[in-house]
Every structure is written in structure tokens, then in C-alpha cells.
Amino acid sequence: MKCIFCDNKNDAKSIEHIVPESFGNNFYTLPKGAVCDDCNSRFSTFEGKALTNSVFAMERARLGVVTKKGKNSKGKVNELIIEGDKNFRKTYLTIKGIDQNNSRNYDSEKRTIQVVVPAFDKSEVATSKLLLSIGLESIYKSQNKIFSKYDFTDMKNYLTTKENQDWPFTTSEYEIGKFKSVPTFYDKYRLKKAHCKLTILEFDDDTLIFQFDFGGISMMINLLNRKLDWFKELIKKDKQAQIYPEHYRTKLGIKEV
Ligand SMILES: [Zn+2]
């Protein structure tokens, strides 16, 4: 079989999970050989970082997700150590390392405090790669027509490190059009139960926007190239929308928040 990322013929032994197993997916997979062992091992590096050193770590802990190894989820975002419940109960999570830098509005009467967790800890690049790989794999699995209609060369070059310029994505959930589900029927239903939603929007000829939702987190990325016309449209509607990696903000003249 030919690897969908590097085009190499291979007889890979492992089954690729389209959404990483540590998000709680053990059913939405690709046949052996669709992703070669080289690509698979390259991907596991950024996958690990995106899952444990970003806002996804918090959400996995909050949702009581079971990891690939059957453990409770753990993560670290800057100085905060995040751990999900050992019995996988939802909303029972432990956060260590809270101090005045990441806590606000302590209410002594209600005994509440707001914990501010940064979205990424040097994990923006890893997250963008994770989004791209989930995007292409899910389209390959569930949307044949779209898979053969578009040219994914830019993304493939980036994910196989033939080319290394950062690829932009947003954490905004504002929908600039009518997105449709990538997985269909039973896959869509089961992914929903696992708090995952994968949708796409054919925005224009060279913009195919992939949206990945996990619990309360939503991210969007253009699967075809690094152009940002779609984001310029989006930010008109969602003024708080942020683009990552941060240097793209300078390029677009967006102020830091
Ligand atoms: Zn490959």
C-alpha cells in the first residue's frame, strides 16, 4: 500500500489511529500501510507534545479520558502540572503549581478561584501538525471525493519535513460557513461519544478548512496551504480570534491579548 503522506510503498505493521488513542479513540482507524512506519513514528513525537503540553491536556483530564496505555491522562503546560482522575471520573482533575501568576479573582465567600492556563507551551508547531494529520487521515478514510479533488502536496511536504516553515491555525470556533462532518454514520456517532467532532468547509479553490473539536476546545486549520484569507474573514466576525504560531499575528497586524 502507498503511504498517504510520503507516497512510499510499504507494509507497515501498525494500525494508524486517525484521532490519537489518547483522546479516547480506539475505533476510527486506517488500514495497515495507509501510513508507513516512518511517518507513524515521526508523527508520534508531535502527537505526544500536542496532547500533553497544550490546552488538550487540560481537556483530556477534565473529561477523564483513558490514555493509550490505560492510564489517567497527564500533562504539563508551563509551570502547571495537570492530572486526570485515576478512576477516570469526569471533572475530577488535579492541577499542581498554581500561584498568583495563573490564578485570578479569588472569592473568599464562594471559595472559588479562576485558574488561567495558557493554551500552548511551545507546542504550537506540534499542534498544527497534529491537526493536519488528523485532517488528511480522516478525509482519506471518510471523504473519498474530497481526498481526490484537492492537492495536499504542501501539507505532505511539511509533515514529512521536506519543508519546515510553520503552518498557521486558529483556536477560534467561529464558523465562517456551513461545515460538514468528515466521518459518516457510525464513526461520526462514536466520535461524538468520545467528545470529538471533525468537520470541513470548502471555503474556496485553495482553502479547505478542517475543524477539530475535542470537548470544549475547537481549532481550525487550512489543509491546503498557509494562506490566511479565510482567517482575515473570520477575524472580522470574531474579534478575539487568535492565530498560532504567534509570529503570524505580526504578519496580520493582530494585537496580542
Ligand atoms: Zn510515509
Residues whose N, C-alpha, C, O or C-beta is under 5 A from the ligand:
A	BS01	ZN	C3 F5 C6 C36 C39
